[in-house]
Amino acid sequence: VYTPDFYPGGHDVQLPVARMHYWLFGNPQGKKVVLIHGISTGSVVWDRLARFLADKGHYVLVYDTWGRGYTQAPNATYDEALYTSQLAMLLQKVGWTKCDVVGVSLGGATAVSFANYYPEMVDKTVLIAPAGIMNEKTDLPLISRIIRLPFVYQVIINQPVFRDFMLKNVQKFANSTKSKL
């Protein structure tokens, strides 16, 4: 939970879809950077990075995506186009013609989509655990694709031996990942 003045330079803007909230702070002559949060977090997720970038002379734009934080939830289909157009409209409102775009999770997917549709507005794109850019047919191991089949999933969760096997392998994966950090 955070307040509208969590970051300096908070503003509300009425866009054609709904009203949204954003923060613009740092050095107006510095490198422009927009930070896009994921679906399960608000803009507060960028607290340390946003303030660090501003302290280093960047001009930072942080905003709440539709239906999150202090931004209204429009009566619309929540898809890539909605979030991408939100960013395009916001950048137009603040007068930015080019910037670095950083996104985490769904914000990463939005950053990719925005860079694809508006390449002239993007200098650099940074993705942190981006959502939606995996090809399930080629990027997931065969066992993962099989387990996702509804009838296979039901067998697995209803059989203790399978459930124990899966939990053991998830733990093994978690431990191996942790050791690489």
N, C-alpha and C positions, 0 to 999 in steps of 0.2 A: 504494500500500500504506500502510495506517495501522494504528495500534494501538488497542485498546479504550479507551485513555485519551487519544485524540487530542483530544477535547473534554472539558471538565470535566463532572462529573455523569453519568457513564455508568452504565447499569443494564441488567440482563437481566430480561425478564418472560416468564412462560410464558402463552401465549394458547391457546385451544382448538385452534388449527391447528398451532402450533409455538412454539419459543422465539424471541424477537426481542431485538435490542439497540437502545437509544435513549440519547440524551443530553438532559438538561434543565438549562439553566443561564441565568444572568442574574438579573434582579430579579423575584422571585415576585409582587410587586405591580404589575409593569409590564404592558404590552400583550402578550398571548400571541400568538406566531407559530410556526407549524409549517412546516418546510421539507422538501419531498419531492424526492428526487433522481430522475434518469432511470434507465433500464434498464442503460445501459452505464457508469454511474458509481456510486460509492458516496456516502455522506453527506459524504465529504471535499470534494466539489464545493462545499459551502456554507461552507468554512472562513472566508474573509474576511467574507462577508455575515453569517454566524451570529455571529461574534465582534463585528463592528461593531454589530449589533442589540443584543446583550447589553450592550456598552459604553454604548449609548445608553439603557439602562434597560428594554429589552424582556425578556420571559421567553421563551426560545427552546427549541423542541423539534425536534431533528434525529434521524432514525432511519434504520436500514438496512431497505430493503424486503425482502420475502421472497426468500431465495436470494442476497442481496448482503451484502457486508461480514461482520458478526458475527451476522447473523440466519439462522436455519436455513431450509432450502428444503423446505417441506412437499410431500407427495405430493398435489398438487392441480392443477387446471387454472389456469394463470396467465392471468387475464383481469381485466377492469375490476372485477368484483365482488370478487375476491380482494384486490386492493390497496386498494379502497375500504373493505372490511370490516376490513382490517388497521388502517387509520387510525382507524376508528370504535372498534375495541376498544382501541387504544392510548390514545386520548383519554379513554376511560372509565376506564382503569387509572390515568392520571395525574390524573384528576379535573377535566379541562377541559370546560366546557359550551359555550364559545364562543371562537373564535380567528380570526386571519387565517391563510389557507392559501396558501402559495407553492409552486409546482411548476415544474420544468424538464423538458422532453421528456415521457417517460411520466409523470413526477411531475405535469406540467401536466394531462395527461388524468385522472389520479387526482384532482387538485384539483377539476376540473370535475365529475367524477362524484360526488365527496363533497359538493360544494356543491348538487348536484341532489338527492341522496338525503337529505341532512341540512342543509337550509338554515338551520334554527334554531341550528346549531352554528357557522356561518360568518359572520364579520363582513365581511371582505374577501377576495377571491380575486385572486392575482397569478399570471399565466401567463407563463412564459419559454420561447419556442419549443415550445409544447405539441404533443404528438403526438396523433393520432387524432381531431382535430376538423375535418378537411378533408372536404369533399364532393367525391369524385373526379369526379363527373359535371359539376359546375359550377365547381369551384375550380381545376381543372387546365386549362391551355390545350389546345386540340384536338390539337396536335402531340404533346404529352406523353401524352395518352390513346392516340393511335395507336401511338406507340412502345412503349407497355406491352403491346401485343398480342404474344403469344409469337412468331408467325411473322414479324412485322415486326421485332421485336428481333433475331431470328436473322439476318435479311437485313442489318441494319445492322452488327452486330458482325462479320460475315463479309466485308464489302465495304470495302476500304480507303478508297474515295472517301466513303462515308457516314460511316465512322468518323472520318476527318479533318474532315469537315464538322461532325459533332457535337462533337468536341473543340474546334474553333475557336469554336463557339457557346457551349459551356460556359465557355471562357476569357473570351469577350466578356461573358457574364453575370457571371462572377466579378469582372471588372474594373469593370463598371458598379456592382455592389453595393458593392465596396470604396470606390469614389469617393463613395458616399453616406454612408459611416460617419464 
